[in-house]
Amino acid sequence: MRYYGILFVILLFTGCISSPVTYYLDATNGDDGNSGLSAESAWKTLERVKGLNLKSGERLLFKRGEVFRGELSISAEGSLENPVIIDTYGELKVNPIIIGNDSSAHAVHIFNSNYLTLQNLEIVNHGNTPLPGRSGLKVECYDYGVSHNIRINNVTVRDVNGSLVKEEGGGSGILIVNGGDSILSRYENLIIENCHILRCSRNAIIWSGYYDRRNWFPNKHTIIRNNLIEQVPGDGIVPIGCDSTLIEYNVMFDSPDILPMTEAAAGIWPWSCDNTIIQFNEVSGHKAPWDAQGFDSDYNCRNTLIQYNYSHDNYGGMVLVCDNGGAGSYSCGNTGSIIRYNISIGDGIRPKRTRQGMFSPGIHIAGPVRNTLIERNIIHLNQKMSKDIDRTMVTSDFWDGYADSTCFRQNVFYTAEVSRFDLTHSTNNLFDENIFVGKFENQPEKCIASNNSKLFYQKMVLERDSSGYRALRDLLTVKEIQNYKCNFVDKERIERFFTSLLAD
């Protein structure tokens, strides 16, 4: 073994084995005529990097405190043991900024890459006028095959000036694209974590992939966690064409009320996905003209699990479960959604009319969804600011069909004002041991929890703080995301609360 170690050193120093290269960029003191191989001989512009194909173990480093204008386009072939790293260097604590051109569709583009980490950068792509389809960071694999282990870490994407209209192409902070006809392409083990998405129109993090079940090639094992989304008016996190996605410890808040009246959006939701887990997230202040729920299990999805999330002060309610019954053969419908151990406080406060009048139920079930379980959630509807605001607790209505086999079990439904259940023509609804606190029209009467459960909620929550914000805080834990203190549902606390609530 010692012989082979000595041989490796000899080969390395004689040039028979090359060591990974590190490239440096310095917007102030660099020069594109330099070698780029040291901080003292750094390149100056993003144009110098164009066409650079990074190999296993190589690094591309941007000097902290610098501003680089233009577009960064990267392709990389790293390895599991030696990924390609795009990062920073220098003594300053301010991350480098990449600012796209006025007409840039994206400021940073990662294309057809394997085993790559992009981290510690700030990305801006505003332009002079809104541009449909504009993104800050675009990660794309097309006619490529399987792209492994792409990691986006501690990246700020801000001020992306896309379109506010989805059908025009929208816009996004981070856009994930996979596709191709000659070679089916997808991501495995893509991670987006510790990022800050700020003032991006229309959306924060969204995918464009294979959504058609007749041409199904889903991304696998994606993780989206510890991200902060603020002042984004549209959709927060939307995986499309994915299987086994984990979305946890993300926060979306303070969505500006600027979308046109035609637009629907919500906080965190999958479309055309299987086995999505959405847990330990906080969504508040969503103000889309339609929907605007904290969370959603959308159509062409199977086995979506939404659990341990905190939704509050959204124009829409806590959750939407929906299926477009007229979607056709590309969709598998919506089956097997589970909504459990979530907390909703002060949701459903939309103050203006939308396409269906004054509409903002606490839970909205739309279309022919099948086999949905909604259990052990707390829906705490406070007094509304105006008499015109919708006060409905649950609506199950038509979208080219009605829901079948929805089970509501052991939930707390609290209302400060007269509320109602509007189940329309949905079938086989089961209500089992729910706790109703307040006055309800059309209240399901079967299998109501004991009166002791109602008294427990009144004592532990309403007598301490009728609004619920302070009393139910006992079920939350505080965690800092991007220097912002966030509130996440504590798994052990809420499970213990329901155990006590339902005890005889």
C-alpha positions in Angstrom: 0.0 0.0 0.0 2.9 2.4 0.8 4.3 1.7 -2.7 1.0 2.7 -4.4 0.8 5.9 -2.3 4.4 6.9 -3.3 3.6 6.1 -7.0 0.4 8.3 -6.9 2.5 11.3 -5.5 5.1 10.8 -8.2 2.5 10.6 -11.0 0.7 13.7 -9.6 3.8 15.9 -9.5 5.1 14.7 -12.9 1.8 15.6 -14.5 0.6 12.1 -15.4 -2.4 12.6 -13.1 -3.9 16.1 -13.1 -5.3 17.6 -9.9 -8.7 19.3 -10.0 -8.6 22.9 -11.2 -9.9 25.9 -9.3 -11.0 29.0 -11.3 -11.3 32.5 -9.8 -13.4 35.5 -10.8 -12.9 39.1 -9.5 -15.1 41.8 -11.1 -12.8 44.6 -9.9 -9.2 43.4 -10.2 -9.6 40.5 -12.6 -8.6 40.3 -16.2 -10.1 37.9 -18.8 -6.6 37.6 -20.2 -5.4 36.0 -17.0 -5.1 32.3 -16.4 -8.0 32.4 -13.9 -6.1 29.8 -11.8 -5.4 31.9 -8.7 -6.9 34.8 -6.8 -4.0 37.0 -8.1 -4.7 36.0 -11.7 -8.5 35.9 -11.6 -10.8 36.4 -14.6 -13.0 39.4 -14.7 -16.3 38.7 -16.4 -18.9 36.0 -16.8 -18.3 36.0 -20.5 -14.9 34.4 -19.9 -16.7 31.4 -18.2 -19.0 30.8 -21.1 -18.5 27.4 -22.6 -16.5 26.2 -19.6 -17.2 22.5 -18.9 -16.2 21.8 -15.3 -15.0 18.3 -14.4 -14.9 16.2 -11.3 -13.6 18.0 -8.3 -13.1 21.4 -10.1 -14.3 24.6 -8.5 -15.4 28.0 -9.8 -15.1 30.7 -7.2 -16.5 34.3 -7.2 -14.9 36.9 -5.0 -17.1 38.0 -2.2 -18.3 41.6 -2.3 -18.1 41.8 -6.1 -20.9 42.4 -8.6 -20.9 40.5 -11.9 -23.2 41.5 -14.7 -24.4 39.3 -17.5 -25.3 35.6 -17.6 -23.6 32.7 -16.0 -24.0 29.5 -18.0 -22.5 26.3 -16.5 -22.3 22.7 -17.5 -20.5 20.3 -15.1 -19.7 16.6 -14.9 -18.7 15.9 -11.3 -18.8 12.7 -9.4 -20.3 11.5 -6.1 -16.9 11.5 -4.4 -15.7 14.8 -6.1 -18.6 17.1 -7.0 -18.1 20.3 -9.0 -18.4 23.3 -6.6 -19.5 26.8 -7.5 -18.7 29.0 -4.5 -17.0 32.1 -3.2 -13.6 33.3 -1.9 -12.2 36.3 -0.1 -12.3 37.9 3.3 -15.5 39.9 3.0 -18.7 38.5 4.4 -20.9 39.9 1.6 -21.7 37.2 -1.0 -21.0 38.1 -4.7 -24.0 39.2 -6.8 -24.8 38.1 -10.3 -27.1 40.6 -12.1 -28.7 39.5 -15.4 -28.9 41.7 -18.5 -32.0 43.7 -19.2 -33.2 41.0 -21.7 -32.0 38.0 -19.8 -34.4 35.1 -19.5 -32.2 33.9 -16.6 -29.1 35.2 -14.8 -27.7 31.8 -13.9 -28.2 28.7 -16.0 -27.0 25.2 -15.0 -27.4 22.9 -18.0 -27.0 19.1 -18.3 -24.9 18.6 -15.3 -24.0 15.9 -12.8 -22.9 16.2 -9.2 -22.8 19.9 -8.9 -23.2 22.3 -5.9 -24.0 26.0 -6.3 -23.8 28.0 -3.1 -23.4 31.3 -1.4 -24.3 33.5 -4.3 -26.9 36.3 -4.8 -28.8 36.4 -8.1 -30.8 39.3 -9.5 -32.7 39.4 -12.8 -34.9 42.4 -13.0 -34.6 44.0 -16.4 -36.3 47.2 -17.5 -39.7 45.7 -18.2 -41.5 42.4 -17.1 -40.4 39.4 -19.2 -42.7 36.3 -19.4 -40.8 33.2 -18.4 -38.0 35.1 -16.7 -36.2 33.4 -13.8 -33.2 34.1 -11.6 -31.7 30.6 -11.5 -32.7 28.1 -14.2 -31.6 24.4 -13.6 -32.2 22.4 -16.7 -31.5 18.9 -18.1 -32.7 18.2 -21.6 -32.1 15.2 -23.8 -29.5 14.3 -21.2 -30.6 11.3 -19.2 -30.4 11.3 -15.4 -28.9 14.3 -13.7 -27.6 13.3 -10.2 -27.1 15.3 -7.0 -27.6 18.9 -8.0 -27.5 20.9 -4.8 -28.5 24.6 -4.5 -27.5 25.9 -1.1 -27.6 29.3 0.6 -28.5 31.2 -2.6 -30.4 34.4 -2.5 -32.6 35.0 -5.6 -34.3 38.4 -5.6 -36.1 41.0 -7.8 -37.0 38.7 -10.7 -39.3 40.7 -13.0 -41.4 38.1 -14.8 -45.0 38.1 -15.8 -47.8 38.0 -13.2 -49.9 35.9 -15.6 -49.4 32.1 -15.6 -50.6 31.6 -19.1 -48.1 34.2 -20.5 -45.2 32.2 -18.9 -45.2 33.7 -15.5 -41.8 34.0 -13.9 -39.9 32.5 -11.0 -37.0 32.8 -8.6 -35.8 29.3 -9.3 -37.0 27.2 -12.3 -36.3 23.5 -12.5 -36.7 22.1 -16.1 -36.4 18.5 -17.3 -37.4 17.2 -20.6 -36.5 15.9 -24.0 -37.8 13.5 -26.6 -34.8 11.6 -27.9 -33.4 11.0 -24.4 -35.9 11.1 -21.4 -34.3 13.3 -18.7 -34.8 13.8 -15.0 -33.2 14.7 -11.7 -32.3 12.3 -8.9 -31.5 13.7 -5.5 -31.9 17.3 -6.3 -31.6 19.5 -3.2 -32.6 23.2 -2.8 -31.9 24.3 0.8 -31.2 27.4 2.9 -32.2 29.8 0.1 -33.9 33.1 0.2 -36.4 34.0 -2.5 -37.4 37.7 -2.4 -39.6 39.9 -4.6 -39.8 37.5 -7.5 -42.7 37.6 -9.9 -44.7 35.4 -10.3 -43.5 32.4 -8.4 -40.7 31.3 -6.0 -39.6 27.7 -6.8 -41.4 25.8 -9.6 -40.8 23.0 -12.0 -41.4 22.2 -15.7 -41.3 18.5 -16.4 -43.1 15.4 -17.6 -46.6 15.9 -16.3 -48.4 13.5 -18.8 -49.0 10.0 -17.3 -48.7 8.6 -20.8 -45.1 9.8 -20.9 -44.2 9.5 -17.3 -40.5 9.9 -16.3 -40.6 11.7 -12.9 -37.8 13.3 -11.0 -36.9 11.2 -7.9 -36.1 12.0 -4.3 -36.1 15.8 -4.4 -35.6 17.7 -1.2 -36.7 21.3 -0.7 -36.0 22.6 2.9 -35.1 25.5 5.1 -36.0 28.1 2.4 -37.4 31.6 3.1 -39.9 33.0 0.5 -41.2 36.6 1.0 -43.0 39.1 -1.1 -43.8 36.6 -3.9 -47.3 37.1 -5.1 -47.9 33.7 -6.8 -47.1 30.1 -6.1 -44.4 29.3 -3.5 -43.1 25.8 -4.1 -44.6 23.7 -6.8 -43.0 20.4 -7.9 -44.3 19.1 -11.2 -43.6 15.6 -12.6 -41.9 14.3 -9.4 -41.9 11.2 -7.3 -41.0 11.1 -3.6 -40.4 14.8 -3.0 -39.8 16.0 0.5 -40.7 19.7 1.3 -40.0 20.7 4.9 -39.1 23.7 7.1 -39.9 26.3 4.4 -41.6 29.6 5.1 -43.6 31.8 2.8 -45.1 35.1 4.0 -46.1 38.6 3.0 -47.4 37.9 -0.5 -48.3 41.2 -2.2 -51.9 41.6 -3.5 -50.9 42.4 -7.1 -52.0 39.4 -9.2 -54.7 40.1 -11.8 -58.1 38.8 -11.0 -57.8 35.9 -13.4 -54.9 34.3 -11.4 -55.0 31.4 -8.9 -52.0 30.6 -6.7 -51.3 29.0 -3.3 -48.4 28.4 -1.0 -46.9 24.9 -1.3 -48.4 22.2 -3.5 -47.6 19.4 -6.0 -49.0 19.0 -9.5 -48.6 15.7 -11.4 -46.6 14.1 -8.6 -46.6 10.9 -6.5 -45.7 10.4 -2.9 -45.1 14.0 -2.0 -44.5 14.8 1.7 -45.1 18.4 2.8 -44.3 18.9 6.4 -43.2 21.4 9.0 -43.8 24.5 6.8 -45.3 27.9 7.6 -47.4 29.8 5.0 -49.0 33.2 5.9 -50.3 36.3 4.2 -51.1 34.8 0.8 -53.4 37.1 -1.1 -54.0 35.6 -4.6 -57.4 36.5 -6.1 -58.3 32.8 -6.3 -57.3 29.9 -4.0 -54.6 31.5 -1.8 -54.5 28.5 0.6 -51.5 27.7 2.6 -51.3 24.2 1.1 -52.8 22.2 -1.7 -53.0 18.6 -2.9 -53.6 19.2 -6.6 -54.7 17.0 -9.4 -52.8 14.3 -11.3 -51.3 13.4 -7.9 -51.3 10.3 -5.8 -50.5 9.8 -2.2 -49.8 13.4 -1.2 -49.1 13.8 2.6 -49.6 17.2 4.1 -48.7 17.1 7.8 -47.4 19.2 10.7 -47.8 22.5 8.9 -48.8 26.0 10.1 -51.1 28.1 8.0 -52.4 31.5 9.1 -53.8 34.8 7.9 -54.2 33.7 4.3 -57.0 35.0 2.0 -57.8 31.4 1.2 -58.2 28.6 3.8 -55.7 26.2 5.2 -55.8 23.6 2.4 -57.2 22.8 -1.1 -57.7 19.2 -2.3 -58.7 19.2 -5.9 -59.1 17.2 -9.1 -59.9 18.5 -12.6 -62.4 15.9 -13.7 -62.2 17.1 -17.3 -58.4 16.8 -17.5 -58.5 13.7 -19.7 -56.1 10.7 -20.1 -52.9 12.6 -19.1 -54.1 12.8 -15.5 -54.6 10.0 -12.9 -56.9 12.2 -10.9 -56.3 12.8 -7.2 -56.3 9.8 -4.9 -55.0 9.0 -1.4 -54.4 12.5 -0.1 -53.7 12.7 3.7 -54.1 16.0 5.6 -53.2 15.6 9.2 -51.8 17.4 12.3 -51.9 20.9 10.7 -52.8 24.1 12.4 -54.8 26.9 10.7 -55.4 30.2 12.5 -57.2 33.2 11.0 -57.3 31.8 7.5 -60.1 32.4 5.0 -60.1 36.2 5.2 -60.4 37.2 1.5 -61.9 40.7 1.6 -63.1 41.0 -2.0 -65.1 39.1 -4.6 -63.5 36.5 -6.8 -64.6 34.3 -9.7 -67.1 32.6 -7.3 -68.2 35.6 -5.3 -67.0 35.9 -1.7 -65.3 32.5 -1.4 -62.7 31.4 1.1 -63.6 28.2 3.1 -61.3 26.9 5.7 -61.0 23.6 3.7 -61.9 23.5 0.0 -62.4 20.1 -1.8 -63.0 20.6 -5.5 -63.8 18.0 -8.2 -63.7 14.2 -8.1 -61.0 13.6 -5.6 -61.0 10.0 -4.1 -60.1 8.5 -0.8 -59.0 11.6 1.1 -58.3 11.5 4.8 -58.4 14.8 6.8 -57.6 14.1 10.5 -56.4 15.7 13.6 -56.2 19.2 12.2 -57.0 22.4 14.1 -59.1 24.9 12.0 -59.5 28.0 14.1 -61.6 30.6 12.3 -61.6 33.9 14.0 -64.0 36.8 13.6 -63.9 38.3 10.1 -63.2 41.9 9.4 -66.3 42.4 7.3 -69.7 40.9 7.2 -69.3 40.0 3.5 -66.3 37.7 4.0 -67.0 34.0 3.6 -67.4 32.1 6.9 -67.7 28.6 5.5 -65.7 25.9 7.3 -65.7 23.2 4.6 -66.8 23.3 1.0 -66.8 20.3 -1.3 -67.9 21.4 -4.7 -67.9 20.7 -8.5 -64.9 20.6 -10.9 -66.2 18.4 -13.6 -67.2 16.0 -10.9 -67.6 15.7 -7.1 -65.5 14.2 -4.4 -66.0 10.6 -3.1 -65.0 8.9 0.1 -63.6 11.8 2.1 -63.0 11.1 5.8 -63.0 13.9 8.4 -61.7 12.3 11.6 -60.9 13.8 15.0 -60.5 17.4 13.7 -61.1 20.6 15.8 -63.5 22.9 13.9 -63.7 26.2 15.8 -65.5 29.3 14.6 -66.0 32.6 16.3 -69.1 33.3 14.2 -71.7 31.2 12.6 -70.0 28.9 10.1 -71.3 26.1 7.8 -70.5 22.9 6.0 -71.3 22.9 2.3 -70.8 19.4 1.0 -73.0 19.9 -2.1 -73.2 16.6 -4.1 -70.1 14.9 -2.8 -70.6 11.3 -1.8 -69.6 8.9 1.0 -68.4 11.6 3.3 -67.5 10.2 6.7 -67.3 12.4 9.9 -65.9 10.6 12.9 -65.2 12.0 16.4 -64.7 15.6 15.3 -64.9 18.5 17.8 -67.2 21.3 16.9 -66.7 24.5 18.9 -69.0 27.4 18.0 -72.2 27.5 15.9 -72.5 25.7 12.6 -75.1 25.3 9.9 -75.4 21.9 8.2 -73.1 20.4 10.9 -72.6 16.7 10.4 -74.2 15.1 13.5 -72.8 11.6 13.4 -70.0 10.4 15.6 -69.2 13.7 17.4 -66.4 13.6 20.0 -67.4 13.7 23.6 -68.4 17.0 25.2 -65.2 16.7 27.3 -63.2 17.3 24.2 -65.1 20.5 23.4 -64.6 21.7 27.0 -60.9 20.8 26.9 -60.4 23.0 23.8 -62.3 25.9 25.4 -60.2 25.7 28.6 -56.8 25.1 27.0 -57.2 27.5 24.1 -60.2 29.9 24.1 -60.1 30.9 27.8 -56.4 31.7 27.4 -56.6 33.5 24.0 -59.8 33.3 21.9 -57.8 34.3 18.8 -55.7 31.2 19.2 -52.4 32.8 18.2 -51.0 32.8 21.7 -52.6 29.7 23.1 -51.8 27.5 20.2 -48.2 28.7 20.1 -47.6 26.0 22.7 -47.9 23.5 19.9 -45.2 25.3 17.8 -41.5 25.5 18.0 -39.3 28.4 16.8 -36.5 27.9 14.2 -34.5 30.5 12.4 -34.5 30.5 8.6 -32.3 33.1 6.9 -32.2 35.2 10.1 -36.0 35.1 10.3 -37.7 33.5 13.3 -40.2 31.0 12.0 -42.9 29.0 13.7 -43.2 25.3 12.9 -45.6 22.7 14.3 -43.9 20.5 16.9 -44.7 16.9 16.2 -44.6 15.6 19.7 -46.6 18.6 21.2 -49.5 18.4 18.7 -49.8 14.7 19.0 -49.8 14.9 22.7 -52.4 17.7 22.5 -54.8 15.5 20.5 -54.2 12.5 22.8 -55.3 14.7 25.8 -58.1 16.3 23.8 -59.7 13.0 22.8 -59.2 11.2 26.2 -62.5 10.3 27.9 
